Amino acid sequence: MKYVVALVLGLLFGAFVFVVGLIYNPFIARQNLSPLTVTNAQTITLSYSGAVTDHIILTNDGESETKPYPTKVLLLYERPIRQSTVMVTELRDGRNQVAGIGVKISSLSERTDLLGAKALVDSIWYMYLPGKGAYFVEQSENYWTYLRSVVIAAHRSSANVWQGNWHLDTTFGPGALKTAKVTAGSGPYAGQVMLGVESLTTYVYSVSDGPVSAQGRFIIELPSTLEADPESLADDGVL
């Protein structure tokens, strides 16, 4: 019997060491900022609140720490979409004025590799900006450092809450420089393919409620040969 107990304790200790090593592995490189965040090209910058209750709609399987909103929204409990999240939210321009509406659909990626510091999510955006066109975004995102620095830290806190100022570009591809693929469906850049990058800044995260205070941002790099008048976009605070 003592050998069984020793084996169980050994397995538990080994699992504990593995988890600690996975979280605090010094050989796992930190995600770098995308070059798009410091580009000299003209860009469209859109922001949105990361707090759940600020969205128009947010739904998932109902078992995630991030609770669906509003409470009576339909859940994604069917097997093919159980690991997906749908968010509908307001998009704001550089002047913090409502610029349009965004629909984001994301799902856990089969390419996730925690040992390789890759907690990947495949996501798409449909952004509609009245008078400025519509944009379709394809990207993969890496939330590894978010999970390690914010979510796990909240679970380790005696108050089950993390507070601070965490910021990082979450876009991980498909571009070689960790950029998203943005296609303009209508508007002044209709048919053109551009680069984009999404970032997330978190201030308060609760184990029970998910992000309490956070802000997301999406930057779209405009084509070098502009067919539209950039001053008209700047006048509206989009640039």
N, C-alpha and C positions, 0 to 999 in steps of 0.2 A: 504493500500500500504506500509506503514511504517513497518508493521509486515513482509511482504514479503522481504523487503530490509534487515531487521534485521536477518531474517532466512538465507538469502543468505550469508550475511556477517559472520554470525555465522558458517555456513558450510565451508566457505572459510578459516576462522580462525582455525577451527577444523582440516581441512585438512592440513593446514600449520604446526600446532603443531604436528600432527601425523607424517608428513614427517621429521620434525626436530628431533622429538623424535626417529624415526626409524634410522636416520643417526648417531645421537650422543648418542644413548642409552648406558649409562655406564655399564649396566648389561650384554651387549653382549660381550662375551669373545673374545679375540684376537686369531686368528688361531696360533697354535703352530707349530714350526718347526718339520719336520718328523725326527724320530730317524735315518733314513737312511742317513741323511746329515752328521751325525757324527759317522757312523759305522766304525768299525775297519776291516771289511771284504773288500776283493778286489772288486773293482767296475769298471764299464765302465762309463766314463763321456763324454757326448756329449752336445755340445752347438749349438745354432742357433741364428741368429739375429731376434729381435722382431720387427724391422722396416718393414713396409709393402713393401716398394720398394726394400728391400733386398731379398725378397722371389722370387722363380721362378714363382710361381702362388699363388694367394690368391683370392678366390671368395666367395661371399655370395649372399644375395638377392638384393644387390645394395642400400639398404636403411639404412644400418648400418653406424655408424660414421667411422668405419674402411673401407675405400674404396677398392673395388676390384683392383687387379693388375695382369697383365697389364690392361690398360683401356678397351681393346676389348675382355677380357676374358668372356666366357659365364657365365651368372648369374644363381643363384639357386632360381628362382622365382616361381617354381611349388609348390603347396600347401604342399605336403609331405616333401619337403626339404627346405622350405622357412626359417626355423629357424636354418639352418645348415651353417657351414663354412668349406671350404676345403683349405688346405694350403700345398704347396709343397716347400720344402726348403732344403738348404745344411746343413749337420751336420758336425761339426768340433770337432776334438779331443782335448786332453789336450795341444797339441802344436800349437793349432789354425790352423791345417792343415785340409783340407777337408777329412773327413773320410767316407762320404757316403751321402745318400739322404733320406729324411724323408717325408712321406705323413701323414698329420693329418686331420682327419675328426671329427668335433665336432658339437653338437647340444644342444640347451637349454633343460634342464632336467625338467620333470614334477614334480620332487621332490623338486624343488626350493621353499624355504620358507623364504621370506625376514624378517619376524618377528623373525625367528630363526637364522638370519644371514647366510642364505644359498642361495647364488646366484649360483646354480649348473649348470655345463655343463658336459654332457657325451661325452667322446672323445675316439678315438682309434688312434694309431700310427702304421704305417708300416715303419720300419727302415731297410734300406739295406746298409750294410757296406761291400764293396768288399773285399774278402779275410777273413772276420771276421764273415760272416753269416748275417741272416736276423732275425728281432725281431718284434713280434706283441704285442702291448701294449693295455690293456683295463683299463680305469680309469674313475673316476668322479672327477671333479675339482670344487673348491669353489672360486669364484671371488668376494666375498662380500667385503673384505677389499680393494681389488683393485678398485672396483667401488666407495667405500666410500672415500678412501684416494687419489686416482688419478683422476678418471673420473669426479666425482662430484666436486672435487677441481678445475679441469680445467674449468668446467662450471661456477664456482663461481668467477674465475679470470677475471679481466677486459680485459686481453689480450687473454682470452680463451685458455690459455696454462698453463700446470702444469710442473714445473721443480723441480727435487730433486733426491733422491736416495731411491727408494722403492723396497723392496725385500721380497718375501715370497714364501714358497712352496705352490703351487696351488693344488696339488694332495690331494684328500679327501677320496679316497677309490678305489676299494672295500675292500682293506685290513683293518683289524681291527685297525692297527696302521697308518691309512691314507696313505697307499701305493698302487701303481698300480700293476696289474698283468701283468708280462712280460713273453711271451712264445717264446723260440728260435725256429724258423722254420727251420734253417739250420746253418751250421757252427760248431764250436767246441762244442757248448752246445745244439745242435739240440735236440728238444723234452723236454728240461728241462724248468720248470716254476720257475721264479725268481721274486724278488720284485723290484719295481722302484719308483721313485718320480720325479716329474717335478717342476721346480721353475721358477719364472719370476722376473727379475730386470728391473725396468723402470726408465729412466732418464728424458725423455721429452715426454709429451703427449699433442696432439693438438685436440681441439674439431672438427676442420675441417678435419684433416688428420688421427686421431687416433695415435697409437704409432709412434713417430718420432725417438726416440733413446731408444732401449730396448734390452735385451738379455734373451733368454730362455735357460734352462739347464735341461738335463735329466740324472739321475743317475740310473744305473742298478747294483744291488748287485749280484755278481757272486755266483754260488753254492759253498758251503763249501767244497764239494768233487769235485775237478777240474779234468776234463778229458782232458783238454787242458793245454798246457804249458803257464802259466801266463807271463813268461818272453818274449814270442814271441809277446804277446799283448802289453806289456809295451814298447818293442822296437819300436812299431809303434805309441806310444803315446796314445793308446786307454785307457790303465789303468791309 
